[in-house]
Amino acid sequence: MPLESLTTHLDASPRAALPPVDTWDPPFCGDMALTIAADGRWWHEGTPIGRARLVRLLSRLLRREADGDYYLVTPVEKLRIQVEDRPFLIADADCRDGVWTLTTNLGDSVTLGTECRLVVSAMPSGDPVPEVAIRFGLSARLNRNVYYRLIDTAEMHETPNGSELGMYSDGVWQPLGWLPEETQ
């Protein structure tokens, strides 16, 4: 199937139509010169990939394995790629009736609640920033605009580890970070 036909098909497909890359077990074929930068841009052989539809296609073939590495997977081959931080960024957030839905830079959406929770982890710079699981071992880091939007709704809770900032989605606490001791 030509790449253009495949990307057109994927554009029309719902999220449920994601290929089952989690069930495919092809042989490892080597490393690909593909890097997903911390800012969400995809690079091939040092050149940014400018075609959004191609990036979306590749993102649907991506998974993270137990070894911590990221792979593009088809039924017949598996190629390792490099990811500087997380493969996706949360680019938008919407709250309806107390339930937050987060959308990635590539159009995937997750709803925060019992099954899907924010986790605060360190970026390569060491700064703690929330991330959320998306699919197949992949996660998305909150971009700055979404992070500040969620901070605007934050509450403070005292925990054994100090003052934690967070918010509720579907009645479930979602951590956003901690207040430094000197500001308390």
PyMOL commands that set and color helices and strands:
alter all, ss='L'
color gray80, all
select helices_A, chain A and resi 3-12+15-17+52-59+144-151+181-183
alter helices_A, ss='H'
color red, helices_A
select strands_A, chain A and resi 28-36+42-44+47-48+62-64+70-73+78-83+88-96+99-104+109-111+118-122+128-135+138-142+155-159+162-169+172-178
alter strands_A, ss='S'
color yellow, strands_A
deselect
rebuild
show_as cartoon
